[in-house]
């Protein structure tokens, strides 16, 4: 996990009926995967070469779920325009 930018990684021991330990819990990842499953189910399968892109889209939608996605995308495109050559 350290290789992916996590400085500390804590375990929640489900086998010992532990589902939260202070601020450490699994609700965030369960919510994210729930969103992914619902979003990807409508495609009825995705090609393995594009799966990563679908997950990245789900990540973007999850991270900005409380904002207007249209305005967020416009702002990103304005701040980081595509360079066509």
N, C-alpha and C positions, 0 to 999 in steps of 0.2 A: 504494500500500500504506500510505502514511503516513496517508491519510484513514481507514483502517480500524483504526488503533491500533498499527500496526507502526512502530517508531522506525527500525529498520534492516532492509533487505531485501537479502539476498545471493543471487547467482545461482550455480547449479551448471550447468556447461557440459557437457551430455551429448554434444554433437557432438565434443568433444575428449576423449571417454572419461573424463570427470570425473563421478563420481557422489556424491562427498562432498568437502567442503573444511573440514577441522577439525570443528567442531560443526554445520556446515551440511550437511544432507542432505535427501532427499525421503522417507525411510522413513515419517515420521509421516503425511504426507498420503496416501501410497499405502496405508497401513494403514486410514486413515479412509475413503477411497473404496472400498476392498475391503469394509469393513463395510457401507457404504451400499448397494453393489451387491447384496450378499447379502440384506440386509434388504428392499430395495425390489423385488427380483426376485419375491418371493412375491405382490406386489400385481398383477403383470403389467401395470404401467403405472399412473401416478397422474395426476390432473388437474393442469394447470399452475397452477391457483389454490391447490392444496393442496401442491404440490411443496415450497415453502419450509418448511411445517410438518413434512413428512416429513424433510427435511434437518435441521431443528432437533431433531427427536426422535433422529435418528442422532447428532447432535453431543452431545446429553445422554447417550445410551447410551455413546458412545465416551469421553467425559470421565469418566464414573463406572463404567467397565467393570470395575474391580477392587473395587467396592463392591456391597452388597446394594441393588438399585434400589428395592425395596419400602420398605425402611427409610429410604432417602434421600428418596424422595417423601413419606413420612409426615412426616419432619422438616421438609421444605420447606413442606408444607401447614400444619403446626403453627406454623411461624415466620412464614408469609405467608398467612394465611387469605383465602379469597375474600370479597369484599365484595359481597353481594347487595343490590340496592336496588329 
